[in-house]
Structure formats: structure tokens, C-alpha cells
Amino acid sequence: MKTNTLIQNKEKNRISLNVLSSMLVGVFSALFFGSSFASGPALYTAANPVSSITSNIQGEGGLSSEPSISNAPNAAILLYHHVSSSTPASTSISPEAFKSHMEYLDAHHTVVPLQDVVSAIQNNTTLPEKAVAITFDDGYANILNNAHPILADLGFPYTIFINPDEIGVGPKQLTWEQVIAMHNDGVVFANHTLDHLHMLNGEQAMDERTWLDKVWQNVKSAEKKIEDKLDISLKYLAYPFGEYNTALANKLKTEGYIGFGQHSGAVGPTSNMQALPRFPAAGPYANLATLKTKLNSLAMPVTHSSHENPRMTTRNLSSPISLTINSDDVRLTQVNCFFGGDTIETSVEGNVLSFTLDRTLPVGRSRVNCTAPSKTQAGRYYWYSTPFFVADEKGNYPD
């Protein structure tokens, strides 16, 4: 394999270009602007706001000179599972479609290591314009067979979240020998729990401390197995099925972990580091035409949400959800929120966006996506996702 060498060479070139680009952007800004969240089928019943975004773009009349251009770090994180034409359609992308995704990224974006994204957000340092990180969940062998040659040829870094107790067990999984060889070649591996459990199963029937101790032991054991095999411990956790609650997120923060979800949106300085969103890019989300808008999205600068816990104890919202947005670049007069493919009622008062949901939440995973155009970056949209997790009558979550 040649991934490590390719990545190193390509990154050297990108770094030189990015340094020059950053210097030019800084000079331009100074002169002209002054100081002025296997994952089972149906990951979510997510809305697809791209068509409305396109109509909003056509309605934009040009750039506004009032808000300042932000140099805050911003990136889109992509999520894949299978790269194969013979695996479950809901979590798969064909090798041909995956190659088209990667070729588009090579032409229009800068692919960076996931660690660079996390570090930039934590330290408020810059990322390349239109930065993208590539991730996979579950450690399937078809990642090595079908995705890796494409990624290696382009010199793209990527991260695989694995379940250590599943590696080498099933015929569709990577073996530890393959994982070690890929790791030595520059591929990054991180924690997806030992065995891909539903972390919230039974949570509401248990004492919270008992439940949290149980699931955290699983996380710790998985992290240790990865460290023992690969001599690396990033303390990154991708929640299986994207499911988490506030207690679990708080535990990650206390233990120094970064968490990754499966709700959509770009990441930036105000993102929740224990529930960073990723854009699913396979199954129903593999269409490159709609993915392009997501890749160009900006992290909605939400500084407060009235919806504190994504784990729901009821299937209906008792009151509107309010999001406080800290930026004058978000054109809230043209905000749209979506649920299940439909627009939902919204209201805006100052910098507070509120939305209501008058329908019953489904058992399992769902979310509301809100988008609003940027005033200064034509054709780019701020994106924020509010996830909901609803257990069945037995307190369990479906695949």
C-alpha cells in the first residue's frame, strides 16, 4: 500500500498552497473589511432541503457589505459505511459512485485529516477553504477492497471507526492483520464501541449511574483494545446509530473524548464537541448533485438550544424549540426548517430561531434540519440539525 507516502506528498503541496491562500485572504480582509452530530438501515428520516436551497439561491440579490467575513474554522465531515454494490442499499455506495465523490472532492475541496478538523475547532485555528474530512463506520472489508485504492490514488487521509470485538469475526469485516497494515500505511482507526451496541437501550429503565457505568465500560474496553493493537488512543467515539443523550455526552467531555453523531451539518467553533455532525453520503444520500450543497455548507453558529436532550421520553414536542444564533452573516429572513422532507413552521425574533413540530415523532431516529443562506458567501448555506431518539415500548431502539 502507498497511502502514507501519497498523503504526505499531497499534504505538503496543499499546505504550501493553503498558507499562501490564507495570507492573501488576510491581506484582502484587512484592506477591504477592516475589523468590521453497522449503523442500521434508515439512518434517519431526514429532510432533504436542497431543492428549497436552490430556489433560495435564485432569489438572492447579491453580496451584502454589512457583515464581516469570518475566518473561523469550518468543515464538512462525510460518513460512509459500505463501498459495494452487493451490501444493504441503505448504507452502501457503489465503488463507481464513491469514485465520483472523491474525484469531485479532489477538484473542488481540500480533504484534511479528521484530527486537523478537531484541532482547528478546539484551538480556533484556520482550516483550508471548503475543508472536508472522510470517515467510515464499522470496519468493513470492502473499505479496503473498494475504497482504499481510490483514496490512496488521490492521497486522501481518512478515518475508520471500528468495533474491536467484530474485527476478524464476520466475513464482511476487516481482519486485525489488515487493520494493522492499513494503520501502518497512514489510515486512522478510532472507537465505535466494542460490539456496535445501541448505547441507549434500557437507559430509561435503569438507574442513570448504573446504565452509564455499563456503557462506559464498553467504550473504555474498545479504546484499550485499539490502543493495544495499534498503539494509538485518539479518544474519538462515533456513536453507533448516532444515538446519545446528554448524560453520555457529558461523560465523554469529562473523560476527554470527542463524540461524532449521524445528524447532518458542517462543523465549526460553536459545534458540540461531544456530538459533532457528519453528512451521511451513501444510500439515499449518495446523489452527488445534492451532496455538493452539503459539502459547501457552513456550520450554523448556534450558541444555545432549548432542546437539551436528544433522547426523548415522549413522541411529541411540548413546546417550540429555540436556537440562538450568534452571527450577522446568517440570513434568518430566509431560514427554512425541514422534517421528514417537509418544511415546518418557523419564527424569528432577533437572533433567535424557533420551530414547532405538530406531528408525532417516529420510534427510532429522526431530526429537524434548518438551513439559512450566508449574506457574504453566495450559494453557501448555514446548516444545523436537531436529532431526536425515541425508544420503543420496551425501551429499545430499532436498527
HELIX and SHEET records of a PDB file:
HELIX    1   1 THR A    3  PHE A   32  1                                  30    
HELIX    2   2 VAL A   50  GLY A   59  1                                  10    
HELIX    3   3 ALA A   89  THR A   91  5                                   3    
HELIX    4   4 PRO A   95  HIS A  108  1                                  14    
HELIX    5   5 LEU A  114  ASN A  123  1                                  10    
HELIX    6   6 ALA A  141  ASN A  142  1                                   2    
HELIX    7   7 ILE A  143  ALA A  147  3                                   5    
HELIX    8   8 HIS A  148  LEU A  154  1                                   7    
HELIX    9   9 TRP A  176  ASN A  184  1                                   9    
HELIX   10  10 GLU A  203  ALA A  205  5                                   3    
HELIX   11  11 GLU A  208  LEU A  230  1                                  23    
HELIX   12  12 PRO A  240  GLY A  242  5                                   3    
HELIX   13  13 THR A  246  THR A  254  1                                   9    
HELIX   14  14 GLY A  283  TYR A  285  5                                   3    
HELIX   15  15 LEU A  288  LEU A  295  1                                   8    
HELIX   16  16 LEU A  332  GLN A  334  5                                   3    
SHEET    1   A 4 THR A 110  VAL A 111  0                                        
SHEET    2   A 4 ALA A 131  ASP A 137  1                                        
SHEET    3   A 4 ALA A  75  TYR A  80  1                                        
SHEET    4   A 4 PHE A 279  PRO A 280  1                                        
SHEET    1   B 2 HIS A  82  VAL A  83  0                                        
SHEET    2   B 2 SER A  92  ILE A  93  1                                        
SHEET    1   C 4 THR A 110  VAL A 111  0                                        
SHEET    2   C 4 ALA A 131  ASP A 137  1                                        
SHEET    3   C 4 THR A 159  ILE A 162  1                                        
SHEET    4   C 4 VAL A 188  ASN A 191  1                                        
SHEET    1   D 2 TYR A 236  ALA A 238  0                                        
SHEET    2   D 2 ILE A 258  PHE A 260  1                                        
SHEET    1   E 3 LEU A 298  ALA A 299  0                                        
SHEET    2   E 3 TYR A 381  VAL A 390  1                                        
SHEET    3   E 3 ARG A 311  MET A 312  1                                        
SHEET    1   F 5 LEU A 298  ALA A 299  0                                        
SHEET    2   F 5 TYR A 381  VAL A 390  1                                        
SHEET    3   F 5 GLY A 364  PRO A 373 -1                                        
SHEET    4   F 5 ASN A 336  PHE A 339 -1                                        
SHEET    5   F 5 ASP A 342  THR A 343 -1                                        
SHEET    1   G 4 VAL A 302  SER A 305  0                                        
SHEET    2   G 4 ILE A 321  ILE A 325 -1                                        
SHEET    3   G 4 VAL A 352  PHE A 355 -1                                        
SHEET    4   G 4 THR A 346  GLU A 349 -1                                        
END                                                                             
